[in-house]
Amino acid sequence: MAQREDYLKKMELKNKAKQDAGIVSERYPNVSGIKLSMTYYHNSENPILMQRTVNVFPTSYAYFNMECMVRGCETGGFDLSSIIKKQIKQKKKSAKGKIVCKGKIGEQSTDHAHIAYEVNVSFKRSKKK
């Protein structure tokens, strides 16, 4: 029962964070779409945990905090918000990089996971008069 309550609280906090982030079309009015391609890695014999693509539409939340997929990771994840914000501000269509999860598994703080990402932003065409 306590596990379910913890899950419900976690989901409630995540939904609030999404609402607080706002809608892409309101926050970034010159953006017509964002494509996030990520490869999740973890420390094991087979390091690739997952490949994932997320399409973000103008009607989507401007929430770019991806969860860590390693079981047992607490307070971890990969926040792409500042990367995407900077990319849009500089009007760059593409950006690549890596982010390490800062979360913990049990009592240990380890470099248990990271992602390689590519962010592609589509901008609206400017109207000529």
N, C-alpha and C positions, 0 to 999 in steps of 0.2 A: 504493500500500500504506500509506504514512504517513497519507494522508487517511482511510482506513478505520479505522486505529488511533486517530486523533484523534476520529473519530465515535464509536467504541466507548467510549472514555474519557469523552467528553461524556455519552453515554447512561448510563453507569455512575454518574457523578456525579449526574445528574438523578434516577435511580432511588433512589440513597441519600438525596438531599434529600427525595424524596417519602416514603420510609420514616421519615426523621427527623421529618417534619411530623406524622406520626400520622394516625389515621382521624378523620373529622369527628365521628362519634358518640361517640368517646372524648374528643376535645378540646373539643367543643361539644355536650354531651348534650341541651341544650334546643332544638337546631336540627333541623328535619325536612328542610330542603333549602335550597339557595342557587342562584340563577340569576344568572349574569354575562352581561350584554349589552355588547359592546364594538364600537366602530368604530375601526379602525386607519387612521391618516392618515400620509402621507409627503410629502416635498417634491417635487412634480412637477406637471405640467400637470393631471392628474386626481388630486387629493389623497386621495380615499378609496381605500385599498388593499384593505380587506376589512371585512366585518361578520361578527361571530362571536357565538354564544351558547353558553355552557357551563353545563350543569346539573350541580350537585354534590349528590350523594346522601349520606346518613349513612354509607354504606359506602365512600365515596370518600376518597382521601387529602386532608388539609387543606393541600394545596399550591396556592398561588394565585399563582405566579410565571409569567406568560405571556411567551412569547418574542417578541422583536422580529421582525417578518416582513420587514424590509428586508434584501435580500441583501447579505452582507458585514458585517453588524453583529456586532461581537464584544463579549462581556460585557454586552450590553444586555438589555432586557426591561422588563417592567412588573410590579412586585411589589405585589399587592393585599392581601397578608397583614395588614399593620397596619391598613388601611382596614376590612377585614372583621372583624378582631378587635375594633376599636373599636366598630363598628356593632353587633356581637353583645353586647358588654359594655353598651352603652347601650340595648339592646333596640329598635333602630331597624329597621323593616322595609325601608326603601329608602334608598339613597344614590347620588349622582351626582357625577361629577367628571372631571378630566383628569390624565393622567400623561405626562411627557415621557421618552423613552428616553435613558438616560445612556451608552449604548454608543458604540463608535467604529467608523468605517468606514475601514480602513487606518490611516493616521497621524492623520487628522483626527477631532477630537471635535466633532460637530455636533449640532444639534437636528434630526436627520434624520427623526424619527418621534415621534408621540404617539398616545394613545388617549383617546377619550371613553368613559366606562364608566357603567353603571348596575348596582348590586348590589341584588338583592331577596332578603331572607332570610325563610324561613318558619319560625316557631317552633312547637314542640309545644304543644298546649293543656295547661294545667295541670289536673291532676285535682282535682276538688272532693270533699271528704269528707263 
